[in-house]
Amino acid sequence: MDLGLTEDQELLKSTASSFVQQEYGKEILVELEKTPTGITPDLLRQAAYLGWFGILIPEAYGGSGRSFTDTAVLFEELGRGPVFGPHFSSGVLGALTVMQAGTEAQKQAILPRVAAGEQMLAVAVTEPNHGWLPEKIQLQATRQNGNYVLNGVKLFVHDAQIASHLVCAVRTGAGNGSSGISLLVIPKDTPGVAVRTLPGWSSQVDEVRFDNVQVPTDALLGDTEGQGWEAFDAAAMQAIPILCAYKVGSCQQVYEMSVEYSRTRVQFGQPIGRFQRVQDHIIGIVNNLDAARWTTYEALWKLDSNRAAASSIHLAKAVASEAYLRVCAGGHEVHAGVGVISEYGLTLHTQRSRTLYHLLGDAKLHRRRMTDALGW
């Protein structure tokens, strides 16, 4: 496993780093965090122009067809912002779900528009009985007069406010497990669809309500009902290491902020970095950062080299999710009072570490799935 970056990856990293520094200063990020979408139309256009929404989409569908590791390099730089949003929700998770579940005609219709930033996808899976397991999906799509009819709620949907279409996991068949789950692509402006921003750590996590929503049967992603969970899970497994890379980038930024502060903040006549307890906190940050980075890039390497990657992906998600929380906690220990000032920027990372902890499954779920993958 070679963890060095290629010349092309170095260029991508440099471009992304420059864009984040120029367009996403701390003051801008603090203000964007107060908005329902977390991004402006101009920033969306620029990201689309740079090809970020189509980075994983094959060239045959209007994307650049780059590797998972290439994509992770981009998202590690976005994590340093931290800049989240439709770059992941639509360009990674949404696009991968369509690639896994869609028919050839659906891929031709949807993916080029996603790559161009003209169509934004938000994947709606979790419900009030929160969880990333198939038995947690209870929203029914019943057939009526040639349509699917939906009544119910999806919770903790990332970037539904800015999405043009929802990729919604529903039950179209009997049973309570993975069988009977289908994916529907639903225009957000369909009558009866209501999106509300949830209060909490981030303004880009939403509730989606379906009140007697009627969508045609050709909204089904794929050509057969009941196969949605397998397709979504396959897409999620590919998306998880990229999400982990985002967390690695954010951890790296918190580490650098903490080291810089420990060198410049003077107390009792010396920089606080000379005090052993402060050093202990920074060592803890480094340990968690390195663990997240190595497990993440091992999973990416296995994906790109077509090796069995399931256990490594689950490990990376468990480690990176916990590491992100611990790194941010350690950063606040180093910074003390100044760290909670929103304009300083540390809380942007802390809030994101909480918001993303459960996305695509928490550490407990992935530890359990890792043992299953290993046959224990």
C-alpha positions as CSV (number, residue, x, y, z in Angstrom):
1,M,0.0,0.0,0.0
2,D,1.6,3.3,-1.2
3,L,0.3,6.3,0.8
4,G,2.2,8.8,-1.3
5,L,0.2,11.0,-3.6
6,T,0.7,11.0,-7.4
7,E,1.5,14.2,-9.3
8,D,-2.1,14.4,-10.4
9,Q,-3.4,14.0,-6.8
10,E,-1.0,16.7,-5.6
11,L,-2.5,19.0,-8.2
12,L,-6.0,18.2,-7.1
13,K,-5.0,18.7,-3.5
14,S,-3.4,22.1,-4.3
15,T,-6.5,23.2,-6.3
16,A,-8.9,22.2,-3.6
17,S,-6.8,23.8,-0.9
18,S,-6.6,27.1,-2.7
19,F,-10.3,27.1,-3.4
20,V,-11.2,26.4,0.2
21,Q,-8.8,29.1,1.5
22,Q,-10.0,31.7,-0.9
23,E,-13.7,31.1,-0.9
24,Y,-14.4,29.6,2.5
25,G,-12.8,31.8,5.1
26,K,-13.9,31.4,8.7
27,E,-16.2,34.3,8.6
28,I,-17.9,33.0,5.5
29,L,-18.3,29.5,7.0
30,V,-19.8,30.8,10.2
31,E,-22.4,32.7,8.2
32,L,-23.1,29.8,5.8
33,E,-23.7,27.6,8.8
34,K,-26.7,29.7,9.7
35,T,-28.3,29.2,6.4
36,P,-30.6,26.2,5.4
37,T,-28.3,25.1,2.6
38,G,-24.8,26.0,3.8
39,I,-23.7,27.1,0.4
40,T,-24.4,29.9,-2.1
41,P,-25.5,29.5,-5.8
42,D,-22.1,31.0,-6.8
43,L,-20.1,28.5,-4.8
44,L,-22.2,25.7,-6.3
45,R,-21.4,26.9,-9.8
46,Q,-17.7,27.1,-9.0
47,A,-17.7,23.5,-7.6
48,A,-19.5,22.2,-10.6
49,Y,-17.1,24.1,-12.9
50,L,-14.2,22.4,-11.1
51,G,-15.8,19.0,-11.7
52,W,-16.3,18.1,-8.1
53,F,-19.9,16.9,-8.4
54,G,-18.8,14.5,-11.1
55,I,-15.5,13.3,-9.8
56,L,-16.6,9.8,-9.2
57,I,-19.1,9.6,-12.1
58,P,-17.7,7.7,-15.1
59,E,-16.8,9.7,-18.2
60,A,-19.6,7.9,-20.1
61,Y,-22.1,9.7,-17.9
62,G,-20.5,13.2,-18.0
63,G,-18.1,12.8,-15.0
64,S,-14.4,12.5,-14.8
65,G,-14.4,8.9,-13.5
66,R,-11.6,9.4,-11.0
67,S,-10.6,6.8,-8.3
68,F,-11.9,6.6,-4.8
69,T,-8.5,7.7,-3.5
70,D,-8.5,10.8,-5.8
71,T,-11.9,11.7,-4.5
72,A,-10.7,11.2,-0.9
73,V,-7.8,13.7,-1.6
74,L,-10.4,16.3,-2.5
75,F,-12.6,15.6,0.5
76,E,-9.7,15.7,2.9
77,E,-9.1,19.3,1.8
78,L,-12.8,20.1,2.0
79,G,-12.7,18.7,5.6
80,R,-10.1,21.3,6.5
81,G,-12.6,24.0,5.9
82,P,-14.8,22.4,7.0
83,V,-16.9,22.4,3.8
84,F,-19.6,19.7,3.6
85,G,-22.9,19.8,1.8
86,P,-24.0,18.6,-1.7
87,H,-20.4,17.8,-2.7
88,F,-20.9,14.6,-0.7
89,S,-24.7,14.2,-0.5
90,S,-25.2,14.5,-4.2
91,G,-21.8,14.1,-5.9
92,V,-20.8,11.0,-3.9
93,L,-23.6,9.3,-2.0
94,G,-26.4,10.2,-4.4
95,A,-24.4,9.5,-7.5
96,L,-23.1,6.2,-6.2
97,T,-26.6,5.1,-5.3
98,V,-27.8,5.9,-8.9
99,M,-24.8,4.0,-10.3
100,Q,-25.5,1.0,-8.1
101,A,-29.3,0.9,-8.5
102,G,-30.3,2.6,-11.7
103,T,-31.0,1.2,-15.1
104,E,-28.8,2.3,-18.0
105,A,-31.5,4.7,-19.1
106,Q,-31.8,6.2,-15.6
107,K,-28.0,6.6,-15.4
108,Q,-27.9,8.4,-18.7
109,A,-30.8,10.7,-17.6
110,I,-29.6,11.5,-14.1
111,L,-25.8,11.3,-13.8
112,P,-24.8,13.9,-16.4
113,R,-27.0,16.5,-14.7
114,V,-25.6,15.6,-11.3
115,A,-22.1,15.9,-12.6
116,A,-22.9,19.4,-14.0
117,G,-24.5,20.5,-10.7
118,E,-27.8,20.9,-12.5
119,Q,-29.6,18.2,-10.4
120,M,-28.9,17.8,-6.7
121,L,-29.7,14.6,-4.9
122,A,-30.4,14.0,-1.2
123,V,-30.6,10.4,0.0
124,A,-33.4,9.9,2.5
125,V,-33.0,6.7,4.4
126,T,-33.4,7.2,8.2
127,E,-36.7,7.7,10.0
128,P,-37.9,8.6,13.5
129,N,-36.9,5.1,14.7
130,H,-33.3,6.1,13.7
131,G,-30.9,3.6,12.4
132,W,-28.9,2.5,9.3
133,L,-30.3,-1.0,9.2
134,P,-33.0,-2.2,6.7
135,E,-35.5,-3.1,9.5
136,K,-35.6,0.6,10.5
137,I,-37.2,1.5,7.2
138,Q,-40.9,1.6,7.6
139,L,-42.1,4.2,5.1
140,Q,-44.6,2.5,2.8
141,A,-45.0,3.2,-0.9
142,T,-48.4,1.7,-1.8
143,R,-49.6,1.3,-5.4
144,Q,-52.7,3.2,-6.3
145,N,-54.0,4.1,-9.7
146,G,-50.7,3.5,-11.4
147,N,-48.7,5.6,-8.8
148,Y,-46.8,5.1,-5.6
149,V,-48.5,6.9,-2.7
150,L,-46.3,7.9,0.3
151,N,-47.3,9.0,3.8
152,G,-44.6,9.4,6.5
153,V,-41.4,11.0,7.6
154,K,-37.7,10.8,6.8
155,L,-35.4,12.3,9.5
156,F,-31.8,13.5,9.5
157,V,-31.6,13.9,5.7
158,H,-28.5,15.8,4.8
159,D,-28.9,18.7,2.3
160,A,-32.6,18.1,1.5
161,Q,-33.1,21.9,1.4
162,I,-30.8,22.4,-1.6
163,A,-31.7,19.1,-3.3
164,S,-33.8,19.1,-6.4
165,H,-34.6,15.3,-6.0
166,L,-34.8,12.9,-3.1
167,V,-33.6,9.3,-3.4
168,C,-35.9,7.8,-0.9
169,A,-35.8,4.3,0.6
170,V,-39.3,2.9,1.0
171,R,-41.0,-0.4,1.5
172,T,-42.8,-1.7,-1.6
173,G,-43.1,-5.3,-0.4
174,A,-43.9,-7.3,2.7
175,G,-41.4,-8.2,5.4
176,N,-39.2,-6.2,7.8
177,G,-35.7,-6.9,6.5
178,S,-33.8,-5.9,3.5
179,S,-36.2,-7.6,1.1
180,G,-39.1,-5.4,0.0
181,I,-37.1,-2.1,0.1
182,S,-37.0,0.0,-3.0
183,L,-35.5,3.3,-4.0
184,L,-37.6,6.1,-5.5
185,V,-36.3,9.2,-7.2
186,I,-38.8,11.9,-6.1
187,P,-38.7,15.6,-7.3
188,K,-38.7,17.7,-4.2
189,D,-41.4,20.0,-5.6
190,T,-43.8,17.1,-5.8
191,P,-47.1,18.1,-4.1
192,G,-47.2,16.9,-0.5
193,V,-43.4,16.9,0.0
194,A,-42.4,19.3,2.8
195,V,-38.8,19.9,4.0
196,R,-38.0,21.4,7.4
197,T,-34.5,22.2,8.8
198,L,-34.0,20.3,12.1
199,P,-32.7,22.3,15.1
200,G,-29.4,21.2,16.4
201,W,-25.7,21.1,15.5
202,S,-26.1,21.9,11.8
203,S,-28.5,23.8,9.7
204,Q,-28.1,21.4,6.8
205,V,-29.8,18.3,8.4
206,D,-33.5,18.1,7.5
207,E,-36.9,16.4,8.1
208,V,-38.8,15.4,5.0
209,R,-42.5,14.8,5.3
210,F,-44.6,13.0,2.7
211,D,-48.3,13.8,2.9
212,N,-50.3,11.7,0.4
213,V,-47.4,12.1,-2.1
214,Q,-48.1,10.5,-5.4
215,V,-45.2,9.6,-7.8
216,P,-45.4,7.6,-11.0
217,T,-44.1,4.0,-10.9
218,D,-41.2,5.0,-13.2
219,A,-39.8,6.8,-10.3
220,L,-38.5,3.4,-9.1
221,L,-34.7,3.4,-9.3
222,G,-33.9,0.2,-11.2
223,D,-36.3,-2.1,-13.0
224,T,-37.4,-4.4,-10.1
225,E,-39.0,-3.6,-6.8
226,G,-37.4,-4.9,-3.6
227,Q,-33.8,-4.6,-4.5
228,G,-33.1,-1.1,-3.2
229,W,-31.3,-2.0,0.1
230,E,-28.6,-4.1,-1.6
231,A,-27.9,-1.3,-4.0
232,F,-27.9,1.4,-1.4
233,D,-25.7,-0.6,1.0
234,A,-23.2,-1.1,-1.9
235,A,-23.1,2.6,-2.6
236,A,-22.8,3.4,1.1
237,M,-19.8,1.1,1.4
238,Q,-18.0,3.0,-1.4
239,A,-19.0,6.4,0.0
240,I,-17.9,5.7,3.6
241,P,-14.1,5.9,3.1
242,I,-14.6,9.2,1.3
243,L,-16.6,10.5,4.3
244,C,-13.8,9.3,6.5
245,A,-11.3,11.2,4.5
246,Y,-13.3,14.3,5.1
247,K,-13.1,13.7,8.8
248,V,-9.3,13.1,8.5
249,G,-9.0,16.5,6.9
250,S,-11.0,18.2,9.6
251,C,-8.9,16.4,12.3
252,Q,-5.7,17.6,10.5
253,Q,-6.9,21.2,10.7
254,V,-7.8,20.9,14.4
255,Y,-4.4,19.5,15.0
256,E,-2.6,22.4,13.3
257,M,-4.8,24.9,15.0
258,S,-4.0,23.4,18.4
259,V,-0.3,23.2,17.8
260,E,-0.2,26.8,16.6
261,Y,-2.2,28.0,19.6
262,S,0.0,26.0,22.0
263,R,3.1,27.8,20.6
264,T,1.7,31.3,20.7
265,R,-0.4,31.4,23.8
266,V,1.8,32.4,26.7
267,Q,0.9,31.8,30.4
268,F,3.2,32.0,33.4
269,G,5.9,33.4,31.2
270,Q,6.1,30.5,28.7
271,P,4.1,29.1,25.8
272,I,1.4,26.7,27.1
273,G,2.8,24.0,24.8
274,R,5.6,23.5,27.3
275,F,3.1,22.2,29.9
276,Q,2.9,18.5,30.0
277,R,-0.9,18.4,30.2
278,V,-1.2,20.4,27.0
279,Q,1.3,18.1,25.4
280,D,-0.8,15.1,26.5
281,H,-3.8,16.6,24.7
282,I,-1.9,17.2,21.5
283,I,-0.4,13.7,21.6
284,G,-3.9,12.3,21.9
285,I,-5.0,14.4,18.9
286,V,-2.1,13.0,16.9
287,N,-2.8,9.4,17.9
288,N,-6.5,9.7,16.8
289,L,-5.6,11.6,13.6
290,D,-3.1,8.9,12.5
291,A,-5.4,6.1,13.3
292,A,-8.2,7.6,11.2
293,R,-5.9,8.4,8.3
294,W,-4.2,5.0,8.1
295,T,-7.5,3.0,8.4
296,T,-9.2,5.3,5.9
297,Y,-6.5,5.1,3.2
298,E,-6.2,1.3,3.7
299,A,-9.9,1.0,2.9
300,L,-9.5,3.3,-0.2
301,W,-6.5,1.3,-1.4
302,K,-8.5,-1.9,-1.2
303,L,-11.4,-0.4,-3.1
304,D,-9.2,1.0,-5.9
305,S,-7.3,-2.3,-6.2
306,N,-10.5,-4.4,-6.2
307,R,-9.5,-6.3,-3.0
308,A,-12.0,-7.5,-0.4
309,A,-12.6,-4.2,1.5
310,A,-15.6,-4.7,3.7
311,S,-13.9,-5.2,7.1
312,S,-11.5,-2.3,6.3
313,I,-14.3,0.0,5.4
314,H,-16.2,-0.8,8.7
315,L,-13.0,-0.4,10.7
316,A,-12.3,3.0,9.0
317,K,-15.8,4.3,9.8
318,A,-15.6,3.2,13.4
319,V,-12.2,4.6,14.0
320,A,-12.7,7.9,12.1
321,S,-16.0,8.7,13.7
322,E,-14.6,8.3,17.2
323,A,-11.4,10.0,16.3
324,Y,-13.2,13.0,15.0
325,L,-15.0,13.5,18.3
326,R,-11.9,13.0,20.3
327,V,-9.7,15.3,18.2
328,C,-12.2,18.1,18.5
329,A,-12.5,17.5,22.3
330,G,-8.7,17.6,22.6
331,G,-8.6,20.8,20.6
332,H,-11.0,22.4,23.0
333,E,-8.9,21.3,25.9
334,V,-5.8,23.0,24.4
335,H,-7.7,26.2,23.4
336,A,-9.9,26.5,26.5
337,G,-12.1,29.6,26.4
338,V,-11.2,31.0,23.0
339,G,-12.2,27.7,21.4
340,V,-15.9,28.3,22.0
341,I,-15.9,31.6,20.2
342,S,-17.7,30.9,16.9
343,E,-15.6,33.3,14.9
344,Y,-12.4,31.5,15.9
345,G,-13.4,28.5,13.9
346,L,-12.8,25.5,16.1
347,T,-16.5,25.0,16.8
348,L,-17.2,24.6,13.1
349,H,-15.2,21.4,13.3
350,T,-16.8,20.3,16.6
351,Q,-20.3,20.8,15.3
352,R,-19.5,18.8,12.2
353,S,-18.0,16.0,14.2
354,R,-21.3,15.6,16.0
355,T,-23.5,15.9,12.9
356,L,-21.5,13.4,10.9
357,Y,-21.0,10.8,13.7
358,H,-24.1,8.8,12.8
359,L,-24.2,9.5,9.0
360,L,-24.1,6.1,7.3
361,G,-23.9,4.3,10.7
362,D,-22.2,5.0,14.0
363,A,-19.1,3.4,15.4
364,K,-21.1,0.7,17.3
365,L,-22.9,-0.4,14.1
366,H,-19.7,-0.6,12.1
367,R,-17.8,-2.5,14.8
368,R,-20.6,-5.1,14.7
369,R,-20.6,-5.3,10.9
370,M,-16.8,-5.6,10.9
371,T,-17.0,-8.7,13.1
372,D,-19.6,-10.1,10.7
373,A,-17.4,-9.4,7.7
374,L,-14.5,-11.2,9.4
375,G,-16.7,-14.2,10.2
376,W,-16.4,-13.9,13.9
